[in-house]
Amino acid sequence: DSVRELFDLAPPTATRRNSRGAEEVVDTATLAVGDVLVVRPGGRIGGDGVVLEGASEVNQATITGEPLPVDKSVGTEVFAGTVNG
């Protein structure tokens, strides 16, 4: 089932920044709307969201089939299972 395959692209854990600014590794199944994730270079993005700070290229080939990385910066959407360049 293609929907199940998309869910399987997301990593099992993600790094979340809590309300005190500390980072904690959590199960992606526990993520909630409004959580702030930290994604380091080479890391797989743990959930759909919007870039809040910084800029990078993201490999979205697993989702869109596009072979080239896509520029991402503040305000742009990112998708679970894609890879931060």
N, C-alpha and C positions, 0 to 999 in steps of 0.2 A: 504494500500500500504506500503510495507516494507521500501521503501526509505523515505517516509514521517515519519514513525516511528523513523528512525535513526535521522532525522532532529529534531524531537521532544525531543530527549534525551539531546540535548544541552541546557544549561540554558539560560534564557532570557537576562541575563546581565553577564558581565565579568569585572574584574578589569584590566585595561590597564595601563602600565607605559608609560607616555608621554616622549617626547624628553628632558624635563627638569628633568626627574626622579620622577616626582610627579605621584601619583596613582589617577585614575579616573574611576568611574563605568560607563560603556557604554553598550548600547544595542548590543548584539552579532551580530545582523544584520549589524552593522556598522563596524565590524572588517575588516581589510585589511591585505593582505600579508605584513609581516614585523613588524606587531604590536607585542609588548612584553606584555604578560599577566602574572599577578601574581596570583598564585593559592595556597590558604592556605590549611592546613590540613582539610580534610573533604569536601573541595570544589569541585564542579563539573567543569571539564575543559571546557572552553568556545569555543575552536576551536582546530582543528588539528594543531600540531606544533612539535617543537623540544625543549628539555630541554636545557636552557642556563646556569642555575646555580642551585646548590643544588642537592639533591637526595631524593627519596621517593619511596613508594610502591603505585601502582595505581590499583584500582579495574576496570578491563576491562570486567567484566562478561557481561555487557549489549551489548558489541560489539562482543566479541570473544566467549563468553560462558564459558571461563576459570574461574573456581571457586576460584582460589587462586590469591591474588594480585601479580602484576608483578613489579620487581625492575626497577626503572627508575633513570637515572643519566644524566649528561651532554652529549649531543649528541644523546640521544635516543628519539624516536618518542612517542608522546602522541596523544590521539584522543578525539575529542569533545564528551561530554556526559559521559566520564569516571570519576571516583572519585579519587581524591588525598587522599592517606592514611595518 
